[in-house]
Structure formats: C-alpha cells, structure tokens
Amino acid sequence: MWETVRLIGRGICQKAALWDGYRFVSWLQRRRLQRLVAYAKEHSPFYARRLSHIDPENFRLEEIPPVTKAELMENFEEVVTDPRLKLRDLEDFMSQPQRLGQWYLGQYAVSRTSGTQGMQAIIVQDKSMMELLFALQMTRGTVFPTTPWGILTRLLWRARLAVITIGRGFYPSAAALAYAPKAARRFVKRLWLQHIEPLEQTVEQLQRFRPHVLLAYANVLVLLAREALAGRLRLPGLRQIINMSEPLSEGACALIRRAFGLPVTNNYALGECMALTTGCPRGRGMHVQADWAILEVVDKNYHPVPPGQPGAKVLVTNLYNTVQPFIRYEVNDVVTMSPTPCPCGSPLPWVLQVEGRTDEIVWIRIGDRYRMLHPYVLVDCLDEYPAVGWYQIIQTQRNRFLLRVQPAPRHTLDVSELQQVLQRGLKYHHLEGQLEFDIEITDNVAPDPRSGKLRRITSRIGPPEDLPPEDRIISSVS
Ligand SMILES: [Zn+2]
C-alpha cells in the first residue's frame, strides 16, 4: 500500500515538474547536475581525479571532459560509488538468466547493454531509480489520463500492457520490466512474451489478452503489422503502440499506422540512461526528460550542433544514477533536435530523429514458407556472451550465415564453443536445426570509421525473388 502511494506521489511530481514550462525543468536540471558532480567527486575515485578542477557550485558543463564506454568499463570499480560492486561478481551474477529480477546485494537492479559498440557496458541502478522510470512512463509517455485524478482512476481500471522482448538475459529493456516496482501491477496488467517464434502462437496469445498498449521492438511491430494487414491478427481496444530500442523508419511507421490505425510512440533511450526520453504520445519524435538527463548533440570534435542539424554523436548525462555516474557519456548516435517545441505542447526539448543501430532484416525459409527473422534472434545469444567483441553476421545462403567475430579485450574465443552458444540460442527461439553457421574468428571486424557503427547483420542474397506481394512491402520498408 505504502509503495503504491509513493508511486502515485512520484508520478504526480513528474507531471508537476512541467508546471512552469521549461524554466522549472532547467532549474531542476542544474540543481541535480551540481549534486551529481559533488557526489561523484566525493564517492567515486575515478571522478575525483577526473573532476578535480571542477567546483560543483560553479562550473559550466563543457568544462567536464567527455567519457567513453571503454574508460568507464576499464575503471568500473573506481567509477561506482559503492565499493562492494565488483565487475567479476556482477558478471557471475548475470551469467544465469533466471536471476533477472533478483536484486543484487538486496538493492541493485543490474543489466548490460549489447555489444553494438564493441564491448558491453554493465549498469547498476537502485530501487528508487527503477521506480522513477515507471513514474515517468506513467505520466509523460502515455495516452492515458495523467491528472492526479486520472492516475487514481487507473487503479480502478487497469490498462492491459502486452510487451514482447526477444531472448533471455539482462539487457536493459528486459531489466526495466523485470525490476519494475511491484506497485506497478496495481496500475497495469501485464503480458510479457519473451519469444516471437512461433509467430502463430504469439498472435494467438495477443488476441486472447486484448492489450490496450503494445510495447515491442520496431522490427517486431513491423512483423505484427504484417500479420494484421494479412487479416491474421486483430487487436480491437488497442490505444497505444510503443516502440522500444530500435529506430523506426518512416515506411515502417506508415505501415504500422495502416495496420492498427494508431501512431507509434517512439522511445529513444540507452541502457546507461533509460529515462533519457519518452516518446511523444502524438507519435512524432521524443521528449528529452531534461530534468533527469542532459542530451548534448555534438560534432566529432565535441562542439555543439544546433537544432535542426544532425550531430555526429551525443553526450549523455544521467542525472538520477548516483551509484554509477554517467557524466557527458559519449554515444555514437546521430541525433537531430527540433528548433521548435513539439506541437503537443510539451515544454521538453524535442528529438526529431535518431539514426543508428540498424540491422538488416533477413528472410529464411522454414518448411514451405519464407519467414522474416528478427535480428535479435541472432544477436541475443552472442550479446550475452562476454568474450564476444565486435561481430558481423552475413547471410550467405537462405538458411546459412557467416559469423565474423573478434574477441572482446582480454578474452579468447573458440569456434566449437561459439557453435554451442549459437545452437543454444536457436533452440531457445524454436529454430533448432534450421540454420547453419560458418564461424571466422578474426581481428579485423571493424566499425565504419566515420559513424563508429557496425551493421551487425547483413545479407548477401537479399529477400527471395518469389516473395508474395504483401511480404514485399515489408522488405522494402525495413
Ligand atoms: Zn510531443
């Protein structure tokens, strides 16, 4: 009961923070930044050195040097502000997927990002941070009423939320769900599917549950839109569709809107800062939660890029995580901010577009039908395996792939072990015996030097030539 009251209180505070437009938000941002810097200097040996020239009462953000994922992970134990947190112990804890949702040391939610930038990041957050994530989603990223009265009525009428993630493990979106506050259940009835295959079964489960909100990766939404357009999936009562984790092309947005008659709420977040934005419920772009995070769009020399133009990368400051501070954390995402406020009336900075992290959709053949294979089915098991560094999966024949992989720093790789990892992954996704892999361990899998990104999945053969027409639309949009 007490937890529910606190959650309602936190939700109302998030809404109330916007009362004076951007003025109060920017005041909160400054105050939280000063507190974070002071706390990090005092409790993190890494930041004590790095910020030794910074006076927490009086500094400009640009005076703080940007920090990379490699620096934070190599110095993990000096970065965190709780000396009990040890990298090896955390890796051990996460080696068993069934522990997802168990609080580490009784108080920490743990997760890790995928290795899209050549190495994983391990992220530690406490209970109050997980509560904040839910409170923000409940009041800023929703189409449901967000007045104090509206929030209370949601206790009487629980919305049904269907979530589809792919694979097991501690990746950030799964951790956000597994560590969601218990009191959240009083507001939301949740169906969480961790498979997309077999697709017929997923479709049936969704139809039976009749969700009001559907939350899934962009490519899964495209897949479901295709089922809906073909008349195989009907979701009456659906009021909001939320895309998490993957960028969504204009074509894919249009396709989903046509299939379900609703815009897609897009989220842009990092495992390192899950509260970075919430999608505009009107369906275009995202709002930066500027009271809880700072998003700087910069060029390759770290100079600010004005709104309206895409930057080369972003610097993210997470204002709520004091256990593992991320201050001006460098991420190779190409982001365009809007020069004008969002037409929905939100005073928060409006992100127009995010490019990056795109994988190609590949088509495989199962029995007498071509199937679109979600990229996560292939990358899920590899991302969970700490010895895997940069990698690329290339479709060479319809059901045959070449995996080119480089060991992560200080690790070695073994072909037969990798085959086992892949086979276990396929078994989990009910694709046992359907796909074959050739493996090449190499030290030259490199990202594009300009963007710093690597397309993890590509196809040498493209979609099949004899695809039925309704499927051809999909392969052209994604
Ligand atoms: Zn908006």
Residues whose N, C-alpha, C, O or C-beta is under 5 A from the ligand:
A	BS01	ZN	C280 C342 C344 S346
